[in-house]
Amino acid sequence: MKRLILTRHAKSSWDDPLMADHDRPLNDRGKAAAADLGQWLATRGYVPDEVLCSDSLRTRKTWSGLAPALPGTPILELKPALYHAGPDVMLAVLRHAKGDTVMMIGHNPGIAEFAARITAIAPLNTEFARYPTGATTVIDFAVGGWADVAWGAGSTLDFIVPRELAV
């Protein structure tokens, strides 16, 4: 059994219109959402042992915002290929993962399409198709290794968007 935690980066800042897209940080809402997601993951026992993260600043900051809530120290791998990756690239990266519970942090529109294609049945949440910032799906696979993961093979265990966590 393998578990994938699929997270779109938290809300990023557009304060500087001249800033390169790759270098945009999280805004205050995104920082709070990342911390909330970390708590949500921890309380449910969804703890990655490996993190495959786009090398953009907003994905790295999403990870650093949620990581303090999680026990242990997973292997963090920054993957330039995940920056605005399409679903086929995301699947290729995932197939080389080593952990049993892998978190992948990426970008739309690729992550939304990847989530839709990798799961057998999409969650009932209406936000799933849009996959807004911070959206996180937990998906289980009945496989021996990540190389065996195929489209439509994932069983959706959970799905959340940060605004559902806000009190």
Residue pairs with C-beta under 8 A, 6 or more apart in sequence:
1 100
1 140
1 141
1 142
1 143
2 100
2 101
2 102
2 140
2 141
2 143
2 145
2 146
2 149
3 46
3 100
3 101
3 102
3 138
3 139
3 140
3 141
3 157
4 94
4 101
4 102
4 103
4 104
4 118
4 137
4 138
4 139
4 140
4 141
4 154
5 41
5 46
5 48
5 101
5 102
5 103
5 104
5 136
5 137
5 138
5 139
6 103
6 104
6 106
6 111
6 114
6 115
6 118
6 136
6 137
6 138
6 139
7 37
7 62
7 66
7 103
7 104
7 105
7 106
7 134
7 135
7 136
8 105
8 106
8 107
8 108
8 111
8 112
8 131
8 132
8 133
8 134
8 135
8 136
9 26
9 30
9 54
9 56
9 58
9 59
9 61
9 62
9 105
9 106
9 107
9 133
9 134
10 26
10 29
10 30
10 31
10 33
10 34
10 37
10 58
10 61
10 62
10 65
10 133
10 134
10 162
11 26
11 27
11 29
11 30
11 33
11 133
11 134
11 162
12 24
12 25
12 26
12 27
12 30
12 58
12 133
13 24
13 25
13 26
13 27
13 30
14 24
14 27
15 27
21 56
22 55
22 56
22 57
22 83
23 56
23 57
24 56
24 57
24 58
25 57
25 58
25 61
26 34
26 58
26 61
26 62
26 65
30 58
30 61
30 62
30 65
30 133
30 134
31 61
31 65
32 162
33 65
33 133
33 134
33 162
33 165
34 61
34 62
34 63
34 64
34 65
34 66
34 134
35 65
35 66
35 68
35 69
36 162
36 165
36 166
37 62
37 65
37 66
37 134
37 136
37 160
37 162
37 165
38 65
38 66
38 67
38 68
38 69
38 70
39 69
39 165
40 136
40 160
40 165
41 47
41 66
41 69
41 70
41 136
42 69
42 70
42 71
44 138
44 158
46 101
46 138
46 158
47 70
47 71
47 72
47 74
47 101
48 70
48 74
48 99
48 101
48 102
48 103
49 72
49 74
49 75
49 99
49 100
49 101
49 102
50 74
50 75
50 77
50 97
50 98
50 99
50 101
50 102
50 103
51 63
51 74
51 75
51 76
51 77
51 102
51 103
51 104
51 105
52 77
52 79
52 82
52 93
52 94
52 97
52 102
52 103
52 104
52 105
53 59
53 60
53 63
53 76
53 77
53 78
53 79
53 82
53 103
53 104
53 105
54 60
54 78
54 79
54 80
54 82
54 83
54 84
54 85
54 105
54 106
54 107
55 78
55 79
55 80
55 82
55 83
56 83
56 107
59 82
59 83
59 105
59 106
59 107
60 78
62 105
62 134
63 76
63 103
63 105
74 99
74 103
75 98
75 99
79 93
81 89
81 92
81 93
82 89
82 90
82 93
82 104
82 105
82 106
82 107
83 107
84 107
84 110
85 93
85 106
85 107
85 110
86 110
86 113
86 114
87 110
87 113
87 114
87 117
87 118
89 110
90 104
90 106
90 110
90 111
90 114
91 114
91 118
91 149
91 151
93 104
94 102
94 104
94 146
94 149
95 146
95 147
95 149
96 146
96 147
97 146
98 146
102 146
106 114
108 131
111 131
111 135
112 129
112 130
112 131
112 135
115 122
115 128
115 131
115 135
115 137
115 139
116 122
116 128
116 129
117 151
117 152
118 139
118 149
118 151
118 152
118 153
118 154
119 137
119 139
119 152
119 154
119 155
119 156
120 152
120 153
120 154
120 155
120 156
121 155
121 156
122 128
122 129
122 156
123 137
123 156
123 158
123 159
125 159
125 161
127 135
127 159
127 161
128 135
128 137
128 159
132 161
133 162
134 161
134 162
135 159
135 160
135 161
136 158
136 159
136 160
136 161
137 156
137 158
137 159
138 156
138 157
138 158
138 159
139 154
139 155
139 156
139 157
140 154
140 155
140 157
141 148
141 149
141 153
141 154
141 155
142 153
142 155
143 149
143 153
